[in-house]
Amino acid sequence: MDRESSVDAFIELDRVEKVFDVRKKTGFLKREVRRVRAVDAISFTVARGEMVGYIGPNGAGKSTTIKMLTGILVPSGGRLRVAGIDPSRERTRLAHRIGVVFGQRTTLWWDLPLIDSYRLMHRMYRIPDARYRENLDRLVELLELEALLDVPVRQLSLGQRMRGDIAAALLHDPDVLYLDEPTIGLDVVSKARVREFLRELNAERGTTVLLTTHDLQDIEQLCSRVMVIDHGRLVYDGGLAGLHQAGESERTLVVDLERELPPIGVAGAQVVKVEGPRQWLAFPASASAAPLVARIAAEYPLVDLSVREPDIEAVIARMYVERETVVPGAQSS
C-alpha cells in the first residue's frame, strides 16, 4: 500500500458536521424528533507526525469526531480525509493505516488470553511474521505485558487492559493513532512508561497521534498543540500555554506546615483555603511553581507540598463563558 509523501494536512476536516435525529415519545403513538448537532462545522488539519491533544468536556463531540475519522460514523456535511482517504467510503483500506484505543471499550477478545488476541490481529492485518514478532516483543517489553500474555482479557484490570489495547492498536504499524484516555486506570509509574513509549513511537516512526484525555499531564508531556471542542465547535487551537491564558486557569499548591499558622503571604499566589497546618494557594497555570516553592521553603516551616493541575473542564467552561460574552447571541448546540 502506497504511503502519502506529503507532510502537510495528513488529517483534513473542512466544515465537518454530524447531526443526529433523537426521537422522544410525546404521547400515544406520537413521537417528537429533535435534531442534535454533535459536531458543528469543524475545520482543522493535522500534519504527518504531529502529536495533538483534542480535548473538551464530556458530550462536547470528541468521540463523535474520532468515530468519523475512523469511518464508524458518516459525516452529515463537510469534507473529511485521513491520509488522502475518505474514511466512510474506504473504511477497510483506512483500517490498515490507523490504530484506535477507545477509552474503556476494548478491542481485545474478552474470553481469550491476551496473546490470542494478538495472534488474531496478526492474521487480520496480514502483518509479515518477522515484523509481527519484532513489534510484539517491543510492545510487550515497553508496556510490561509479559506476565499478562496468557491471562484471559476479562481477568485483567482496567490499567492492564488499557496497556493491552495500546499494544493491539500498534501491532500493524499504523500511520495514525487515535487515543481516548490512554492513561486511565494506570498508576504513576505506568503512566510515565506509557507516555515515554508514545514519545519514542512518535520520534522513531513519525506516527501521527490524536489524543483525547482529561489528564493535563498527558497533554503537557506529549503534545505541543491542543485543540478544544465544546458544544460541537472548535473553540481553541494552539499551544497549551495559550489555553491556560485563554481560560485564565490556575494551579493549586497544597502546603503542609509544621504547625498551624496565619495564611501564607508570598508574591504570585493567593491562599484560597486553610485547614489547620494545611494551606491551599492558587497561582497562574502559566507560571512556574519552582520560585513559589523556594520562597515558601525559605520563609515557612515546611513539611510537605504538592501541585494540583487545573481541571480541564473548568478551563474550558471559562473559555466558553467568555466566548458567549464576546459574541452575544452565539448558539450552543
ABEGO torsion letter per residue (X at the ends): XBBBABABGABBBBGBBBBBBBBBBAEBGBBBBBBBBABBGBBBBBBBGBBBBBBEBBGAGAAAAAAAAAGABBBABEBBBBGGBBAAABAAAAAAABBBBBEABBABBAABBAAAAAAAAAAAAGBBAAAAAAAAAAAAAAAGAAAAAABBAAABBAAAAAAAAAAAAAAAGBABBBBBGAABGBBAAAAAAAAAAAAAAAAAAGBBBBBBBABAAAAAAABABBBBBBGGBBABBEBAAAAAAAAGBBBBBBBBBABBBBBBBBBGBBBABBBEABBBBBBBAABBAAAAAAAAAAABBBABBBBBBBBAAAAAAAAAAAAAAABBGBBBX
